[in-house]
Amino acid sequence: MRINPDKVSKVLMIHGPRGSLKSLYLSSLACYFLKRYYVMSLLTGEKRDVWTNYPVGYWYVPPDMKPVYLQSKPLNMESFYVFDESLAQGWVMIDEIDQWYDRQEWMSTTQKLLNACITQIRKKKLSIAGTLQSFDWLNSRAAFQSDIIIKSREAAFTPWGRERGLNLGEVGFLTFQDKSGIMTGYPYEESGREYTQIFQGKRFWNTYDTDYTFNPMETHTKYVIKRPVKRIDMTGGVLQQGSNGYQSPVKDRDVTLLSHLIDGLVTDGQTRIRTTEFWELARREGVQGSKLTLGQELTRLGIGKVGTSGSFYNLKEAALVPA
């Protein structure tokens, strides 16, 4: 039995330097699925949507019918953060996705929420596509979840393009890697195969505004999650539940929090971190003890100082089991 592609959730990332037709190719995908879902709704009544964080639309002329203007729904990034139920059944397309999903901001509240959401897209029957200049800029967990990686480049700069007198944005060269094996059945790390395609971009010039920019206040907004709170009174030697909450030694609490922090750093690929940054993160996690006392505990967990004047902590030998 043939697999219905609309039943398979995918994560697709398009990367390449400035002006390499990334946004144009993303817009072509949006147009393809807008048409596909429109026809599907006419034939079967099944409703699916396309959301983009920039306007995409074009006139489609169905056979023997009047022209209809198909356009994407505006994507509110906060819909992801709050697990909005309406954001289901279709494609989410995010241009310049690294502005929300930058590897350097991996500890931000929004990225933790996005990581939680991306692991559940299959349940919501969602697929995600994004563009960014370098795939290495992407949050490491999002990179792990990516099924298809596409490298895009401008054909006009090549001898082939110059010989044909191509203008910028007319044609692009695409190189596909089936990272998870979702398209071919063989993950890229096993097959090592890449697939190339010539992309005729000119036909999609009028589907979006190439000069559209994002509000930096939106992409750098800081969010704070209001969570249910239970008070922990660190005064007893044994865990006890009573009117004062749960009790355990102060030392054990800080060591456990530090161990969890180190676990998160190592899991996200960090091999070392500035000592000042580490203690700032530790305080955010709720660590209260002195650096001098807890420094001895870090040594016991396998964390030593390296670099000029010990300005970094080495995480390569970290013990990830809480003490």
N, C-alpha and C positions, 0 to 999 in steps of 0.2 A: 504494500500500500504506500502510495506517495505521501510524504510528509507535507502537511499544510504549513507553508512558511509563516502564515499569520498566527499560528499557534505556538511559534517558537520565539522566545524573547532573546534579543540580541543586544550587544553593546559594541558599537562601531566607532572608531576614532580615526579622524583624518588629520594628518600633520604635514607640515611643510613650511618653508620660509614665507616671508611677506609676499603677497601678490602671486601665490602659487595655485590659485583657483580653488582653495579649500572651501570658502564660503559658497562659491558658485556651485561646486559639486554637492555640498550639503543642501543647497536650494533645489538642485535637480532631484535629489532624493525626496525632498518635501513635496515637490510637484508630482512625482511619480505616485507617492502614496496618497496624496489628495485625490488624484484621479482614480486610483484603484479603489479607495474607500467610498468614493462617490458612486462609482458603478456598482460596487458591492451592495450599497444601501438600496439602489434601485432594483437589483435582481433578487436579493435575499432579505432585505430589511435590516440586515446586521449593521450596527453603527460602530464605527471606529473613527478616531480623530488624529490629527497631527498638531502638535504644539511646538512653537518655535519662540526663541527669545528675541527675534527680529521679524519684521513683517515679510511674509512670502505669499504671493498670490498671482494667478494668471487666468486668462479666459480659456475655457475648454468648450469645444463644440462637439457634443455627442451626435452620433448618427441620427438624422431625421428629427433632431430636437433643437431648441433654441440654445444659443450660447449661454453658459453659466459661469459665473466668476467663482473660482475655488480659492480659498485662502486659509492659511493656518490660523489656529487659535493662539492668542498671545499667552506665552508661558510666564506664569508668576513663580519665581524660584521658591517663594515661601510655601507654595503648594507642596513641593517636595519635603520641605522641612517638617510639615505638620501631617504628612501622610494623607493628603487630601483624597477623599474617596472618589472625587470626580476625575482625578488624574489616573485613568485606567483605560485599557483597550486602545492601543495605538502607538504612535511614535512620538518621542520627545527629542527635539533637536536643539542643541545648545552651541551657538557660535562662540568662539573664544572661551571654551569651557574652563580653561585654566584660571580665568579670573575668579571663578568660584571654587575651583578644585585644584589649586596650586599645591604642589608637593611641599613647598616651603611653609605653607600654612596648615600643615597636616593636623595640628592640635586644636584648630578652631572648632567651635561648637557646630557650625554649619557643615563642616566636612565630616564630622562624626555622624551627623544626621544623614548626610548624603550617602555615606558608606553603609549605614543601616538600610537606607531605601534601596540602594542598587542591588543588594543581596536578595530583595524580595520582588523584583520586577516581574519574575515569572508568575507569581501569584496574582499580580495585577494585569497580566497580559500586556506589559509595556516593553518597548524596545527604546534604546537610547543611542543617539549619534551626536558626536561633538567634534569641534575643530580646535586645534591649537598649533602653535608654531613648532614645538618640539614635544614628542611623546614623552621624553624624559621629564618634562615639567609636570606631568600628571601625577596626582596623588597615587601612591604605590598600590593601594587597595583597588582603586578604580582601574589602574593598569592591569592588575591581576584579573579583574572581571572582564576585561576587554576581549571580545571574541574575534573581531576583525580589525586589523590595523592597516590603514591605507596611507601611503606616502604620495603626496601630490606635488607636481612641479610644472612650471610654465614651459610650454613647447616652443614659444616664440624665441626663446634664448638659444635654442639648440640649432646646429647646422641644418637639420631637417626643417625646422620652422623658418629659419632665415631664407632657405632656398625657396620656400613657398610664400614668402612675404607675409607671414602671419602677424597679426596685431596682438597686443597683450590681451589675455582673457579669452581668446578665441578657441584655443585647443590646449588641453593639458594631458600629461602623462601620469597615469595612476599605477601604483605598484601595491598589490594586495598580499597580506600575510594572513592566513587562516590560523590565528593564534590558538584557538581552542579546538579546532577541528569541526566547527559547527557547519561549515559549508562543504568540506571535502571528506570529512571523517578522519583526517589525519592532521593532528596539531603541527604547527610550524616547527616546533622544537624537535619533532620526530622526522618530518619530511624534508625540512629545509627549503621547501619549494615556495616560490613567489609567482604571482600571476599579474600580468600587465594588461592595461587597457588604455585606449586612446579616448579621451573625454572631449566631446564636441560641446564646449562651454558657451559658444556664442548664442545658441538658441535659447539660453536661459538668462540672457542679459537683463531682460525686462521683468524678471520675476521677483526681484528684490532690489533694495537700495544699497549699492556697494559702499556708499559713504556713511551708512548707518553706524552710529557709535553708541556705546553704553554709558549710562550715568555712573561715574566713578563712586558716587556716594552710595549707589545701590550695590555695586560689586564689593565694596569694602565696609558695608554695614556690619556692625558687631551685634551678634545675638546672644542672649543669655536665656538658658532654659530654666523655667521655674519647675522644680521637681518636688515630689512628696518628700518630706523630711522626717527622719527618725533621729531622736537625740541619743547619742552614745556617751555614757558617763564612764570615763576611763579611771576608775578608782579601785576596782576589785581584781582579784587574781583569777577568777573563774567567770565564765559567761553566765550571767544571771538576768532574767527578765523580771522587771518589777516596775514600780511607779516611776523610777528614774531612768528607765530605758534599759539598754544592755551595758554590761560592765566588763572591762578587760584592761590589762595593764597598758599604761600610756606608751611604754617602749614598744610593745608588740604592735600597737596600732600604727605608729609611725613607720616601723620597719615594714609592715604589710603594705602600707600605702606607697612607700618607696619601691618595694618590690614590684607592685602593680604598675607603677610609673615606668620602671626599667623594662618590664615585660612589654609595655606598649611601645617604647622607643625601639627596642630590638626587633619586635614584630614588624615595625614599619621601616626596617632597613637601616636604622641609625647604628653606626659603629663608634661614634664618639659625639660628645656634646659639650658646649662651653659650660663651665661650672656655674657661671652666673645664670645662664638660661635654665640649667637643671634645677637650681634652687628656686628660681621663679616659678617653674612648673610645679615643683614639690609643694610650695606654699599654696598654689591654686588648688592642688589636690587635697589640702587640709593638713599637711605635715606641720607640726608645731614645735618639735624639739630643736635643740641647738645644732648648728652645723658641726661643731667640734665633736659632740657626742655621737651624732648620726654618721659622721664621717668614718668612725670606726666600724659602724654597721655596714657602710658601703664597702669597706675593705673586705668584710666577711662575705659580702654578696659578690665579690669578684670585681668590684669597681675601683680602679686606681686612676690617679691623675697622670696625664701626659701633656706634652706640649710645653711651650715657653712658660716657665714659672708655674707649671701645673695648671694651666688655664683651661684644660679640657679633662673630661672624664672618659676613660676608655671603656667601651661597652662590649668589646669582643668576648671577654671572659665572664660576662655577667651570668650569675646563677638566677634562673627565673622562678624557682620555687620559693614562695614566701617563707621567711625564717620563722 
